[in-house]
Amino acid sequence: MMKSGNKSHGSVAKAKDFKGSLLRLLSYLGPKSKQLFAVILLNIISTIFSVIAPKFVGRVTTFLFAGVATGTFDFNSIINTLLWLTAFYILSALFSYFAQYVMADVAQQTVFNLRKEVDHKLSKLPLKYIDGHSTGDLLSRVTNDIDNISTTLQQSLTQIITSVITIIGVIVMMLTINPVLTLIVLITLPLGAVLSRPIIKRSQSYFLNQQTQLGLLNGHVEEAYTGHTVIKAFNQENQSMRKFTELNDSLYEVSVKAQFVSGLIMPIMSLASNLGYVFIAVLGGQYVISGKISVGDIQAFIQYTRQFMQPINQVANIANILQSTVASAERVFEILDAENEVPEEVAPDSISNPKGQVSFDHVKFGYDPNKPLMQNISFIAHAGQTVAVVGPTGAGKTTLINLLMRFYEIQDGSINIDGIDITKLRRGDLRNLFGMVLQDTWLFKGSIKDNIGYSKENASLEEIKAAAKAAFADQFIETLPDGYDTLINEEGSNISQGQKQLLTIARAILANPTILILDEATSNVDTRTEGHIQKAMNRLMEGRTSFVIAHRLSTIKNADMILVMKQGTIIEKGTHEELLAESGLYANLYNSQFA
């Protein structure tokens, strides 16, 4: 049977490669370099207007101070300066708006491409990878983590660009006023950075752990909602709630640590800022008294000091978000970096007129390469034969089918269809040869018509109805209010399990495959319906190679060949009568059902 399980996620010590992951994330902005350049240019223009403004505010202050001292106010100069100041603020806001507008397109297009790349990657991942990760964790990576990246690119990246440009512009303006005072301000910058560095490094591990715990919580929620019927049937509500509470508490604890530790960055930067402000106020006051600079200049310089520290504090605050974003990016990159399926053949073979002969030749396979499950599996199913595969639970029956359809790659030997190794065929061409009806039914959200027609592109309504009638599904479909247009919900819970099985059988009939795979196909229907379906199956299997996995041995007595499996090995092979005569495992299984 298929091996499945959830990947265990424990506490993560630190981000694997913070700098590398950040640079890789920024590389996705490469195709939008022109728009990004426009954003930078617009922000530069906006910042120029905003950093010039305090200088004009200082002039107004100087005019007013001179007017108070002399008793004569130069209203023309004051009004003109105020008009220029108003124009600067309006132009700064306009260019900032256009920068945000362009950045919105850059961010969303970048995330769009990232989502598309992840979706494309998921289609290339081997089934082994999907089996090794919980559904909730994969969904969390594809949704929550990418949304986290989207938010950062949309909001924080523009703030970082604006902050850097503002810092440069403010430094230039402060130098024009007084170099000594500017030096005091610049000393506070590395001081805050040095004090914040150990906090930033520590917060990285907390944010990565936070995203991991979020994936575990999502996995539990997804399982709880899809399996709510089973939970209620076994009175496990309290246990499910306890597990949710445990995971939620873990997420709460690591989130508090992440936010608290990263939240220390802002106060430290503010402390450095305020220390600089004190020195500037004292020294600047002495300069004004000694006449080295005007009152308006010191007022403008103090405003520049606040304007200088504001973007630094913003960057420090963005550092919190950046830790979480890089952690999310690493989780997404783990999917993108996962090993793909074995590449297709450069010059693949094809089967133009498939007959359906299947042969296993000394096949070896194990989910863990160091622990082989199957060794030396060999048999031939001739075209048109019905091959039954039986054995106790866990014997490897479904695994055999997974290998035949190349869901997993064998480690040794070969599997051939009509004499051609399946590894020489395109996977799509290979799987087009098969029609499947599984014990676990799968239907998607959509109409009954679309679900049956899923196996054949552009199938007509007449073909769909004919397949439904052959599967004895037409009768119950016609009793539904909307007939073939009846919508099935995400879980298929608005129709019975037996009805879902009938629809999957109709889907297989419509596909008209060369090779038919039936995995306990009638296990979820009543005895009378099973009889009808068995007749339909007998008609469907005529002229086709069929593999039937069965526990009810009465349904496969007429099989051309029966393979009896135990612990991944074929221990018996033959017809029903031959195996009964051997008095082996098959005879024991058969007699136990009819004792």
Protein Blocks (a to p, Z undefined) as FASTA:
>chain_A
ZZdddddddddfbafblmlmmmmmmmmmmmmmmmmmmmmmmmmmmmmmmmmmmmmmmmmm
mmmmmmmmnopacfklmmmmmmmmmmmmmmmmmmmmmmmmmmmmmmmmmmmmmmmmmmmm
mmmpcfklmmmpcfklmmmmmmmmmmmmmmmmmmmmmmmmmmmmmmmmmmmmmmmmomml
mmmmmmmmmmmmmmmmmmmmmmmmmmmmmmmmmmmmmmmmmmmmmmmmmmmmnopmmmmm
mmmmmmmmmmmmmmmmmmmmmmmmmmmmmmmmmmmmmmmmmmmmmmmmnomacfklmmmm
mmmmmmmmmmmmmmmmmmmmmmmmmmmmmmmmmmmmpccdddddfbacddfbaghiacde
hiacdfblklcfbghiacdddehiacddeddehilpmmmmmmmnomaccfedcddeehia
fklpcfklmmmmpccddfbdcddeddfklmmmmmpghiafklmmmmmmmnopmmmmmmpm
nlmmlccdfkopmbcfklmmmmmmmmmmmnopabdcdehkllmccfklmmmmmmmmmmmm
gopacddddfblmlmmmpfbdcddeehiafbgcdfklmmmnopmklmmmmmmmZZ
